[in-house]
Amino acid sequence: MHLRVPEDRDVFLRLCEDVLAYSGDSDNAGDSALKLFNRLRRWQSLLGLARGDELSDEEMRGLIGELALLCGPLVSRYGLEGALAAWVAPMRHPQDFVLDGCAIEVKSRVAGSRNQVRISSLDQLEVQSGDLGLVVIELLPASEEDGGKSLNDLVVDLLDEAQKCGGKVLDQAQRALSEWGYVASRSYDRHRFVIHSISAFTVTDGFPRFTRSGTDPRIIEGNYLLGLQSLGPFAVDLEMLV
């Protein structure tokens, strides 16, 4: 394999490392070669769908939070194919997940930072139909030795599980990641986290928020910071939402 475009060095290195790690633990050359080409086909498919620039740190943490909910509670409840079907954030839906009768918006924050999250649009906490929940995932920086995982690690874990479920589910996962804007980059490996806590809130009457239906139509768009310290009356068990 040869790198033709120097600007793609980070992605190329990540590809090489992943292919070698995946194919290098085989017992014989034939099995190793099969794994190598299977892995290359995955990368070819993923990069062929990819678009956009490298994610910002905030976007990276946001995707980590969504993957944490997807690959944890949602997979446990609905299976991977069902969880991927509920993941609507890649399709630019106002919320991140839509389940039976309930939409869920996911926010990520770093442990020890200000106890707040940014609501990035007037539609994000607008109840369209059914119920709406807000899930806040607190990320604790941690080394690889302490179990910390990078965005790249979480994506590889997701695709490995999807591959076990068959080509349809693997394609579903690859397409969702690409539509979200993910392209592997070594820069993401500088940030590793463990899930410190997950909090859930139900967005009902009295919940502090700005919504499009409740805002002067001359205001086209807006975002705001939501303090979490006073949301106790709206706290629920995560199981109630998923």
N, C-alpha and C positions, 0 to 999 in steps of 0.2 A: 504494500500500500504506500502511496506517495501523496504528500501534501502539495497541492498546486497553488493554493491561495494562502499566503502567509498570514493573513488576517484571521483565518479559520484555525489557527494553531491550537487554541484552547480546546475547541470541539474535537479536533483530530486526535489530540493527546488523550482526551477522555474516551473517545471511541476505542483507541488502541488498548488502553488500560482495561476497559471493560471486556473487550473481546479476548484478551489474553487471560484475564482472571476467570472468565466463564469457561473457556476451552482448555485451560491448563491443568485442570484437576482430573482429566480423563485417564483411564487405565491403559489405553492403546491409541495409536496414531489415527486409526480410522474413526473412532468415536470423537476424538479431539477435533479432527477436521470437520466432521458433521456439525459439532457444536459451534465451531468457528463460523461456518457459512450460515448457520441458522441465526447466529447473533448479528452477522453483517446484514442479513436480510431485514432484521428488525430495525437496525440503525438506518438502513436505506429507506425503509418505509417511514420511519419517524422524521428523518430529515427531509424527505420528499414532501411531507405535509407541513413542515415548519414554516413559520412566518414571524416577522417582528424582530425586535432587538432583544438584547439581554435584559432580563427582568431587573427592576430596581430592588433594593433590599426590602422595601415594604411589600412589593409584589411577591418577592420570593417567600417572605414569611406568610403572606396571605395564601399562597398555593400550598405551603407546608401545612397550614391549618386545615385547609379543605381536604388534603390527602389524609391527614390524621383522622378526621371524622369519617371520611369515605372508607378507609382501609381498616378502621376499628369498629365502632358501633354499627355503622350502616352495613358493612359486609357481614357482621355477625347476625344481623337481623334479616337482611334481604338477599344475601349472597352477593358475589362480586358483580354479576351481570345486572342484578336489580339495583345495586348501589350505583353503578355507572349510569344506568338509565335515569336515576334520580338526580345525577350531577348535571345541572343545567347552567352553571356558571360559564362553561366554555362557549355556550350559545348566546352569551351576553344577556341572560335573563337578569332581572333586577335582583333576585336572590340567588343563592348558591346551590340549593337543593330543593326539589319539590317532591314530597312524599305523598302518601294518601291523605289528602285533606289538610296538609300542613307544608308550608314553605319555611326554609331555614336559611338565615343569613349567618355566615361564619366570619368571625373577626379574630385575628391573632395579635397578641401582644407579648413583649419580652418581660419575663419576671423581673421585678425590681424597677421597671419603668413606671411612668405616671399611670394611675389607675383609670385609664380612659381608652376609648377606641374611636376611630374616625369613621363616621357615616358619610359615604362619598357621593350620595345623590339623594334627591328628594323621593325617589322611588324605592330605595332600599328597604325602608321600614314601613312601606305602604302595604296594607293588607288588600290583596286583590280578591281573593276568595278563600274561604276556609280559615285556618289558623296560621299565625306567623310566629316563629321563634327566633331568638338571637342566641347564638352559641359563641362563647368567648374561650379561646384556647390560649393558655399561658405557656410560653416556650421558655425553657431554661437552657442557656448556653452550656454545652458540655462537650468534652473531648470525645474522640472516637473510642478511647479506652474506657470511658465512663458510659458508653452506650449512646453517645450523641450521633445523630444521623443528619446528613445534609439533604438538600432537596434532591440531588442526584441519587442518593441512596434510596430515598423513598420512591422515586420514580422507577428505579430498577426493581425494587421489591414489588411494586404494583404490576409491572410488566411481566415479571416472573410468575406471579400468581395468575395473571390473565392468560398467559401462555398455557398454563395447566388446564384452563377452562376451554381451550380451543381457539381456532383462528378467528372466529367471529368476535369473541370477547377481547382478544388481543387487539384486533383492529379497532374495536370500540374504544379501548383504553388509549391507544396511540393517537387516534383522531381527537379525542377529548383533550389530551395533553397538548397537542399541536394547536388546536383551536384556542386553548387558553393562552398560548404564546410561549410554551416551554421549548427550549433547545438546550441540550446539555452544555454546560460550561464548567471548566475547572474552577472558576471564581466562586461558584456556589459551594464548593467543598471547603471554603474558608469558614463557613458558618455551619455549625452543628448544634442541634438542640435535642433535648428530651422533653416530653410533654409533662409539664409540672402540674397543671390542673385544667379541668374543663368545666366551665360554668354555663348554665342554660337559663334563659329567661323567656317568658311568654309575653309577646307584644300585644297588649290588650288596651282597653280604655284606660287613660291616665298615664300610659307609658310616655316618657319624655321623648319627643321626636318632632321633626319637621317632615311633612308629607306633601306631595304634589297637590293632592285634592284640598289640602288645608292651607295652601300658600297662594298668595296673590298671583294670578296667571301671568302678570307682567314680569315676575321673577322666573327666568328660564331655567336656571340650575343653581344648586347650592350644596355645600357640604359642611359638616360641623363635627365637633368633638363631643362625645357622649361620656359623661362621668359615670363610672360603674359603682361607686361607693353607695349611691342612694337607690340602687335597683333591687334591694332586698325583697320588697313586697311582690316583685314579679319573678323571683327565682323559682325554678322548678327542677325536678330531676330530669336528667337528659333523656331517660327512657320514655318520659311523657311526650317528648317531641318526635323521637325516632321510632 
